[in-house]
């Protein structure tokens, strides 16, 4: 298999910006690490670990190693990174090429405009009995480490050049003061095919009223059936929502829930050929850090087999919207909430924190 490079992964286009004729090409967006979460669920629940590990190993690609000898390394020395706690944190990164949500988008001080367009942090506490997935809004205004100054959180991919994925890891570690153990990126061609393979999914729309996308699909509050075209339109759309990308994040999370629920069913898990096909399909669209080998992925999945039965989703709180000094629309940080989340991850109580967050919404 020819290894896919970062520039080939995860194109996210708003339905307001992308021509219809490129709709299938635009399927290379990310729903965070939905595929990663699903692979963990299938490997953990399946009884054919060796076979699944082999399928994963045969199809997965890896990012380049961190260049620790570079003249300007993008990661701080290991002793200056956040301490390890026994928990596992996986950064799920969506990347695009040519400029964020539009090929012609021009980001000030970001060469070429390319950036990671979706970021999710999957946290498995040391107890291994649950998993929390926190979406990080792409327009969050942060300081990029290494002297790059203040940018949107997703600018690290371009600023770091061929080591941009590691600069993104360093940025999130600095933002939340937690150690990132693994990095994964997934293009969604396989994921979209999976929606077709299960004859569509039933998704719960959390938005309080009906909305219609530019593709002509209307979605109402509550649970409804979606085929792959409808699902793509559902997660791309944001122009109808007062909080824009924040509601789009909620829609992405809703679709992830639906696909995991309908794919990791007892009937699928009881079918070795079916499960192997799913892992093969997903891992062929997966790029990970070099340490996330088949053996490591299998061990992690087995140790986290209880976690995939209790997955919570949340969005990192923000301090309100505004404008940067160079004219970009941004979300400000909620530093108090970030400190609370960081402490909860270190304490193994992030599940309780997210439960309280969800109750307050």
Helices and strands as residue ranges (DSSP letters): G 6-8, G 20-22, G 25-27, H 34-45, H 49-59, E 61-62, G 78-80, E 88-95, G 111-113, E 116-124, E 131-136, E 141-144, E 149-152, G 153-155, H 156-159, G 161-163, H 164-176, E 182-186, H 189-197, E 201-205, E 211-212, E 218-219, E 222-226, H 228-236, H 245-263, H 266-269, H 272-283, E 286-288, H 294-303, G 307-309, E 311-315, E 318-323, E 329-333, H 335-347, H 350-360
